[in-house]
Amino acid sequence: MFSSVVPLARLNPFHAPHLQLLQDGVRKRPDPAEPPSPRRSLAAAAIAEEEYSCEYGSLKFYALCGFGGVLSCGLTHTAVVPLDLVKCRIQVDPQKYKSIFNGFSVTVKEDGVRGLAKGWAPTFFGYSMQGLCKFGFYEVFKVLYGNLLGEENSYLWRTSLYLAASASAEFFADIALAPMEAAKVRIQTQPGYANTLRQAAPKMFAEEGVWAFYKGVVPLWMRQIPYTMMKFACFERTVEALYKYVVPKPRSECSKPEQLVVTFTAGYIAGVFCAIVSHPADSVVSVLNKEKGSSASQVLVRLGFKGKNLKLLSTLIYNNLSQLLMLVLYSTGVWKGLFARIIMIGTLTALQWFIYDSVKVYFRLPRPPPPEMPESLKKKLALTE
């Protein structure tokens, strides 16, 4: 019984590092009489023989990672503009756009097939900039925080390391995204407002000034930072689990196409959780960018906090975050369009990781294997037993 429980407990990315240390040590502690593990020797040989185009953590490495982020985010988000358009319209006008299929039908009937491409320009430019910062800075902060923690703590607290690095990267990525996201939502959800980015941007600036482009940055942080934390941490730990429990051979023995299949699978699993975690804030962003003069708290009231006044809402925000979270979870209005977003984000996340990893393969960038316990920790564990 206990032998079956231990492997399941180890899959939890938030379990205590000390417990993980004992489990990994008991499982992996080498026997002096046994020959070196073939997995370790093959991995070491692969790393030694691989010829990389740059050093891990170098300026060129970060620049090419940022370029990979531009391609992965810019291309994928632009490709699903029609689905994103319908999702946004369901969020801001659920009476008119009742479902995904109904939303497509109404949009094509009113605007034609070309109407499904509304907002492609701000989507491409905005998410390209976001991808540059998200993936580029993630690699920067992962190395930075890893060096601060040291080799042993970086392994023990690797989930926390992924969460911290991704949150830090997304903070800057959303500042780059916010202006284009605001223009995109105006184009997609306000009929007759503007059909192109060149029409929308000057009009928004004339009406509300620079604030029109950045008033949604805080809700954007609320949506994107939890999303990105889940995206990177869940992906990293899922890849680790797939190679350990599903893939029948070590990554060093897998071909590049086989490694990319694992990347795509882990990306899709991470994407489903990303969509659920970030959807309430996504609904607020869609409504907030559509309307002039509204605040995030006012939008929350209209989306589901009926009967709750703004004073109570403000009190909850500052004094009781747990109660505020429960109110958000039970507010039906913020969950409109969730099914469409799960399909969109699951596919997007899988494709983004696939493209990003493909860029690394193409440019021969260092791609470290799933983390293993440092030798120093194994020695410490052997001394304490």
N, C-alpha and C positions, 0 to 999 in steps of 0.2 A: 504493500500500500504506500509506504513512505517513499519507496524508490520511484513510484510514478508521480508523487506530489512534488518532489524536489525539482525535476526538470521543468515542470509547469511554473513553479515559483520563480525559477531563474529567468523565465521569459518576461517577468514584470520589470520594466525599465526603471521603476522607482524604488526597488527594494534596497535595503541598507547595504552600503559598500562592504561592511565588515562581514555580513552574511555571504555576500558574493565572493569575498576574498577566501573564506573558508571553503565554499563550494568549489570554486575554480581551482583552489589549491589542492583539495582532496582529489579532484577529478584529473588534474593535469600534472601533479607533482611527479617528476621523472624518477624512475627507479635506476639507481646507479648501475645495476646489472643489465639494464635494457639498453639497446642501441638508440641513438638519437632518433627522434620522431621524423618519419619521412616527410610529413606535412611541413614541418619547420624547415627541413633542409631543402625541399623543393621550393618553398617560398623564398628562402634566402638566395637560392640559385637563380630564381626568376628575377629577383630584384637586382642581383649582381649583373646578370646578362642583359637586362633591359637597358636600352640606350634612350635616355630622356632628352628632350630638347632644352630643358632648363632645370634648375634646382627647385626642390619643394620649398615654398615660402619666399622665393625670389620675386622681384618686381615683375619680371616677365610672366611668371606663373600666375600672379594675381591679375595681371592685365588680360591674359588669355582666359582665365576663369570668368572675368567680367564680360569678355566678348561672348563666351558661351552662355552667360546669363542673358545677354541682349538677344541672342538667337532663340534661346529656349522660351523666354517669356514673351518677347515681341511677336514672334511667329505664331505661337500657340494661341495667345489671347486674340490675335487678329483673326485666326481661322475660325474661332467660335463666336464671332461678333453676332451672327443671327440669333444664336441661343441666348447670349448675354442680353441682347436687346429685348427679347421676349421675357426673360427673367426679370429685368428691371421694370418692364411695364406691368407685369403681374404684381410686383411689390408696391408700385405707386398707384395702380388703378385696378384692384382685384375684381371690381364689379364689371368692368368691361372685358378684361383679359382673365378668364376664369381658369384656364389650364394651359399647359404647354401647347397642345395641339390647337386649342381655341385661339391662343395668342398668335401663333403662326398664321392661322386662317384669317383672323381679323387684320393683321398687319399686311399680308399680301393683298387682301381685298381693298384696303384703303390706300396703300402706298405702292403696290406692285412688288415684284420680286426684288427690285433694286432697293426698296425700303428696308429690306433685311440687312443691308450693308451699312446703314446709318451709324456713324460714330467710329468707322474703321480707322480713320486717321489719328484721332486722339488716343484710340486704343493702342495702335502700333507704336506711336512715339512715347506715350506715357509708360506702357509696360516694358518697352525696351530700356528706358532709363531706370525703371524699377528693377529689372533683371540685372542690369549692370551693377547696381548697388547691392542688391540682395545676395547674389552669388559671389561677387567679388569681395564684398566686405565680410561675408560669412567665412570665407577662407582666411581672411586677415584676422578676424576676431578669434577664430578657432585656434590658430597658431599662437596668437597673443595670449589668450587665456590659458592655453595649454602650457605655454612656457612659464606663466606665473604660477600655475598649480604644481608643475613638475611632473615627471613621467608617471610616478606611482599614483598620485591623486588624479591625474588626467584619465587614467584607466578606471579607477574606482568610481569617480564622479563623472564619467563620460556623458551620461544622459544630461546632467546639469550643464556640462560644458556645451553640448549641442544647443540646449535651450537658451543659454546666455548669449552665445555667439549669434544665433539666428535672430534673437530679439534685438540685439544691438544693430545688426545689419539692416533689419526691416525698419527700424526707427528712421534711418537716413533714406532708405528706399522709398518710403511713403511721402517724404517731403518732395522727392523728385516726381512722384506719381500724381500728387494731389491736383495740380492745375489741369492736367489732361483728363483726369477722372471726372472733375467737375464739368468740363466742357462736354465730355462724352455723355454723361447722364442728361444734361440739358438737351442735347441733340436727339437722344433716343426717347426721352419721356415727355417732352413738351412739343406737341404737334404745332408746326408753323413757326417755332422759335428760330431755328436755324437748321440748315441741311449739311453744312460743312464746318470744319474747324475754323476756316478763315472768316466765316460769318459769325460763328458763336463767340470766339475769343474777344473781338472788339466790342461786341454787344454786351457781354458780361462785364467787361472792364468799365464801360460807360455807365452801366447801371449800379454797380456795387464796388468798383475799384478793385484793388488787388485782393481784398477780402473775399471776393467771389470765387477766387481760385484756391483759397486756403481755408475757408470756413469749414470744410469737411475733413481737415487733416486729423483732428482728434478722433472723430468716429472712424476714420481710416486706420489710425493706429489701433483702435479697439477691434477692428475687423482683421487687419493684416498681421499684427504682431502675434496674437494667439494662433492665427492660421499658419504663419511661417514657423513658429516654434513647433507646432505639431508636424508641419511638413518636413522639417529637417530632422528633428529628434526621432519621429516615428519612422522616417525613411532609413536613417542610419541604423537604428536598432532592428528594423525589419530585415535589412540586408544582412546584418550580423546573424539573425536567427535563421534566415533562409539558408545561408551557407553552412550553418552549424547543424540544422535539423532536417532540412529538405533536400538541398543539393547533394548528390551522392559522392561528390569529390571536392577537394579544396579549391579555392578560387584560383590558385596558382596553376592548377591543372585544367581549368576551364578555358575555352577559346574566348576571344573577344566577343563574338556574337552571343555566346552563352552567357557571358557576364552582363551583356546589355539586356538580355531577356530577364535576368534577375533584377536588374535596375528598373525595368519597366514594371514588373510585378510589384516590387516594393513601393514604387512611386504611386501606383493605383491604390494600393491599400492605404498609404498615407493620405492620399487625396480625399478619400471618403470621409475620414475623420476630420480633415481640414475643413471640409464644407460644413459639417455639422457644428464644429466649434465656432466658426466665424460668421455663421449666417445671420444671427440677430443684428449684429453691427452692420452687416452688409445691407440689410433692409433699411436701417436708419440712414446710411450714406446715400442710398438711392433716393429716398424721399427728401432728405436735407438738401441735396444738390439740385433737386427739381424746383424747390420753392425759395422765394426770396424772403429774407428776414426771419427765418425759422431757426430755432436752436435745437440741439440734439434732445434735450429734455422735453421740449414741446412735441417733437416728432414721436418720442416714446409714448407720450400720453395718448396721441391719436392712434398709434399702432396697437395699443392694447391696455394702457393704464387707465381705462375708463373708470371714473369715480375717484381717481387719485389726483389730488391737486399738486401743483408744481412745488409748493413748499414742502410737502411730504416727500416728494421725489428727490428734491435737493437734500433733505435731511438724510434720506437713505443713502444717497451717493456719498456723503461725507462721513456718516456715522455708522452705517450698517451695510457693508458691501454684500454680505451673505443674503440679507433680505432682498436687496436690489436684484441680485442674481436670480433668486427664486421668482421674483415678479417678472423678470425678462423671460425666464424659461416658460412661465405659464401665460404669457401674453401671445395669443394666437396670431396677432397681426405681424409679429416679427418673423414668423416662420413661413410666411407666404413665399412660394417659389423655391422651397427647399429641395424638392425632387429634381427640378431643373438644374439647381446649383450642384447637387451631388453628381449628376451626370457630367456636367460641364467641368467641375473642379477635379473629379476623379480622373477624367480623360486628360485634362490639362496637366495635372501634376505628374501623371505617368509619362506623358510626352515630354514635359519639361526636363525631367530627370534623364530620360532617354537621350534627348538632344544634348543636354549638358555633358553627360558621360561620353557621348559620341564625339563631341568637340575635344574632350580630354584625350580620347584615344587617337583622334586624327592628328592633333598637334603633339602627340607623344608626351603628354604631361604626366608627372608622377601621380599615381593613383594608389595610395596606401591600402593594404588589405584590411579586412575587419580586425579590430584591435585584439590583441592577446595579452595575457598577464605578463608584465615585465619580469625578467629573471630575478631582479632584486626582491620583488614581492614573493616569488616562489621560494627564494632562499630564506626570507624572514618567516614564511609559513612553515618551512621545514624545521627551522630552529625552535619554533614555539610548540611543535607537536611532539 
